[in-house]
Amino acid sequence: MRKMVHDFATEKITPFIEEMEENDTFPRPIIDQMGELGLMGIPIAKEYDGSGMDFTSYIIVILNSSIVFIINGGEAGTYLVFAKTNPEKGSRGISAFIVEKDTPGFR
């Protein structure tokens, strides 16, 4: 599964990151493709209709090197935000935060 997630991010997202950054968008067709592949519910257990994959696979979709973007940014009301909070620990230095759309300072 990780390879599929990595390949999708590399082939379908990476080539468009600069355009997405310039336009402050995440193209709906990519979101639709992610849904078709089961990537919108990556860390959600299969018993709850998710993909049942691990958080490493989820992070691969969200973080590509040091470039960060928000999947379905304009669509969501609640976000799961990953940030490097302890860079010297490498991948173990990443923290996850649940952020509501209307949180002051969040845009």
ChimeraX attribute file (.defattr): number of C-alpha atoms within 10 A of each C-alpha:
attribute: neighborCount
match mode: 1-to-1
recipient: residues
	/A:1	10
	/A:2	15
	/A:3	10
	/A:4	12
	/A:5	21
	/A:6	17
	/A:7	15
	/A:8	19
	/A:9	19
	/A:10	15
	/A:11	11
	/A:12	14
	/A:13	18
	/A:14	17
	/A:15	11
	/A:16	13
	/A:17	18
	/A:18	12
	/A:19	13
	/A:20	15
	/A:21	13
	/A:22	8
	/A:23	9
	/A:24	14
	/A:25	16
	/A:26	20
	/A:27	14
	/A:28	12
	/A:29	9
	/A:30	16
	/A:31	15
	/A:32	14
	/A:33	14
	/A:34	20
	/A:35	13
	/A:36	10
	/A:37	15
	/A:38	15
	/A:39	23
	/A:40	19
	/A:41	18
	/A:42	24
	/A:43	17
	/A:44	16
	/A:45	13
	/A:46	12
	/A:47	8
	/A:48	9
	/A:49	11
	/A:50	15
	/A:51	18
	/A:52	16
	/A:53	19
	/A:54	14
	/A:55	13
	/A:56	14
	/A:57	18
	/A:58	19
	/A:59	19
	/A:60	18
	/A:61	25
	/A:62	18
	/A:63	15
	/A:64	16
	/A:65	8
	/A:66	7
	/A:67	11
	/A:68	15
	/A:69	18
	/A:70	16
	/A:71	20
	/A:72	16
	/A:73	15
	/A:74	12
	/A:75	9
	/A:76	11
	/A:77	10
	/A:78	13
	/A:79	16
	/A:80	11
	/A:81	15
	/A:82	17
	/A:83	13
	/A:84	15
	/A:85	13
	/A:86	12
	/A:87	11
	/A:88	9
	/A:89	10
	/A:90	10
	/A:91	12
	/A:92	11
	/A:93	12
	/A:94	14
	/A:95	12
	/A:96	13
	/A:97	10
	/A:98	10
	/A:99	13
	/A:100	13
	/A:101	16
	/A:102	10
	/A:103	9
	/A:104	7
	/A:105	6
	/A:106	8
	/A:107	8
